[in-house]
Amino acid sequence: MRSKQHTQIEDVTFNWRVVRQLWPYLLEFKSRVFFAMLCLIAAKVASIGLPFILKHAVDTLNAADPSNTIVLVPFALIAAYGLLRLANVLFGEIRDTLFGRVTERAMRRISLQVFEHLHRLDLDYHLNRQTGGLSRDIERGTSGISFLMRFLVFNIVPTLLEILAVVGVLFYNYGWSFAFIILISVISYISFSIKATHWRTDFVRAVNQADSLSNTRAIDSLLNYETVKYFNNERYEAERYDLALADWEVARRKNRLSLFALNTGQATIIAIAMTSMMAVAAYYVAHGTMTIGDFVLINAFTMQIFMPLNFLGFVYREIRGALANIENLFTLLSKPPSIVDNDDSQLLEVTKGHIRFDKVNFGYGPDRQILHNVTFDVPAGKKVAIVGPSGAGKSTIIKLLFRFYDASSGTIMIDQQPITTVSQASLRQAIGIVPQDTVLFNDTIFENIRYGRPDASDDEVNDAIKHAHLAAFISALPKGKETQVGERGLKLSGGEKQRVAIARTILKGAPILLFDEATSSLDSQSEQAILSAFREIAVGHTSLVIAHRLSTIVDADSIIVIQDGRVVEQGEHNLLLAQKGPYYHLWSTQQKVNTSDD
């Protein structure tokens, strides 16, 4: 179920808070906005002047004597009409060109801001997000910004000002009758459009929900392509996707029918208004109080008002949708990350690499406590392993050290510096990790390794490849370093991805190394190769190893045994075996399993 913040459309006529949030992006190009406004005013002046020139041309043609040279006058008026029509279009195009840079820059700025904010949000948010729906919300939000900025500035406000100007001109020149019809028609049209659009809100919301849900289903299934294949569930996935599409189809149909009702009502109001205007004008012409030119002017003004007004109904509907989509985007931006740097955060200074957990408690919620009063040391330059059954809290310790979460109580320190008092960037820069599940980007092997330090030279990357024992494997590939690894590295085996992860960590050059069950899914031969590489890169570094296979950490300087989130034993391998405690039982169990397998 998607959260309300991604789908809710507020039942408000206009959300000025969103406009205020967009205002600073308009001010980035003040001169462009100023000249765009000048072009807008010039275009509207030309637009209002067109019917008057048309009136005089018609009256002159109607009264002109073909034998008289004054016949040139209507042709001059027609030429002026053509020039004004060209000026109206030309100023509009210049306006759009000038303002296009403003909207494009705003979209760029906000897209980058959202991207950076998503990376600042805590791990818990990303574990609960739905990628497909989130990407669609971001796409709709940025598109809504472009639509809102263009149409609000250049359609809604100018059209309303033009209507007021035309009402004033008609009242001044022809009395209250035409102005009254226009005013009543415009008020009726706008009132109906607002009420009908509010009525359609639920239908629009349902379409957005169905659209996001179907997109989420598709993305989630494609990201888990291998699992779908393993269980032969292509038909099941297609049926689930089709069910989501069926909901989308029904929502779209209801939305389309509601739109039909709205458009029909608007068209009826416009038809009645235009007919009334023409009828009154025809009455005055028939009684000699207005000329044919006046009739043409009234007709031109009526068309000139109601054509953009009809478009205004569409723009209003779209702007309300755009406001809702932008509001979703700004709601995402306003979501505060739970892990933030203090105002006085310092850079972490790693002098030795000594790590200490002091009475650390942590839970993912009040009813799910994971760590209980955990205390241990990882001396500088030493290798310390953490072992225990699944769910004991081993990987949670890694997440806390990286500050993906903050401990409920207790202190985690590196060289006597609490990690909550240093910046997250400097903390993570000091730690290199080879994770249990190495996820690669859909790029070349070479660029995936360079990701450990993006500013590294080619020679430095090649040196990391050499130390990770990847050179032979890469040279055997048809495209070598330029081999594409596929999405999430699916083209590489587990051992190959682990070596890429090792090379990436070597390139990073961090003084503290973490190995999170990095060999748990490998065969014995690959495991030994990876362990050999681990030992090489760990020389002179502080190493913390989360281990599932105890045989991989018998050479550790100290082994910490965790059960149910508590440290129950700590010591060197032989010492722990001699104590015949929890570690001894874990070791015996694994040895029996290995013997049985042999």
Beta strands, then each sheet from edge to edge (+ up, - down):
strand 1: 355-365
strand 2: 368-378
strand 3: 383-387
strand 4: 409-414
strand 5: 417-418
strand 6: 431-434
strand 7: 512-516
strand 8: 542-546
strand 9: 558-563
strand 10: 566-571
sheet 1: 2+ 1- 4+ 5-
sheet 2: 6+ 7+ 8+ 3+ 9+ 10-
end
